[in-house]
Amino acid sequence: MNVILAQPRGFCAGVVRAIEIVEQALKFYEAPIYVLHEIVHNRYVVNGLKKRGAVFVETLDEVPLGAVCIFSAHGVATTVINNAKQRQLKVIDATCPLVTKVHVQAQRYVQNGFEVIIIGHAGHPEVEGTRGCVTGSVHVLCTPQEVATLSIKEPERVAYVTQTTLSVDDTRDVINALTKRFPKIQGPALSDICYATQNRQDAVRQLVSALDVLLVVGAYNSSNSNRLRELGTQSGIKAYLIENAEDLQKTWFSDKFVVGITAGASTPEILVKEVLQRLRDFGVDTVKTMEGEPEKTTFSIPSF
């Protein structure tokens, strides 16, 4: 059995920044510190931070008055920010800068009199944060079929933004349907799409033709990890989303398999290494990394 590692894979710059913010806050402030929602969608990362004194909560009501509270990488609604001020919380914002950029775009559209459409998954923390940062009518959709049922007040004054964990390919059909129905619709440039989501999907597309099986290491509630698994399945090969090495089943493999491994944007490399070690127990002969330029994007963290 031979293994090919996707390049790039794993942590993106926004995830690195968010985790570093929590780690630095734990050093700077006395534990416990509170984090609103999972800092990123990965149980290994969350559990590791819990052991060091981070307390993860789902509402600000769970945070003591005046405590340190970190907003997750997915961003929050304006009402959450105002609530934090009322509770006199020491807020540290770990929202990914690319998500913040989407918030600013959506707010600018509303200020200019446009009705806003969010292309994304309703209920996802990022989408709910974007929806909650703008006033007025906001629509959330993720399929071309939903475009036909939209009720827009002024068809010539409509704009869209996208969930960052969706790639250009994920949103293309929806954007085409929107443009067909609303020829004057406005939206972000392709350069505003999250680089990490697109890069990881492009790597899988390049890799699948050489594979018999694709393993995606990532959380089950990770949008971008699930999409990577879907790409493998759509290409006609077996593809599995696994959280860690314990999820592997020997029946997935045979003596002459080529196995590809990638990882979602919130997956630490240590989990990939553990998967590789288990596969060696199954009979891996060689491990190589596909050609590709490593990502060099970095985001600075706020001062404390």
Secondary structure, DSSP 8 states (H G I E B T S, - for coil): -EEEE-SS-S--HHHHHHHHHHHHHHHHS-S-EEEES-SSS-HHHHHHHHHTTEEEESSGGGS-TT-EEEE-TT---HHHHHHHHHTT-EEEE---HHHHHHHHHHHHHHHTT-EEEEES-TT-HHHHHHHTTS-S-EEEE-SHHHHTT---S-TTSEEEEE-TTS-HHHHHHHHHHHHHH-TT-B---GGGS-HHHHHHHHHHHHHGGG-SEEEEES-TT-HHHHHHHHHHHHTTSEEEEESSGGG--GGG--TT-EEEEEE-TT--HHHHHHHHHHHHHHT--EEEE---------------
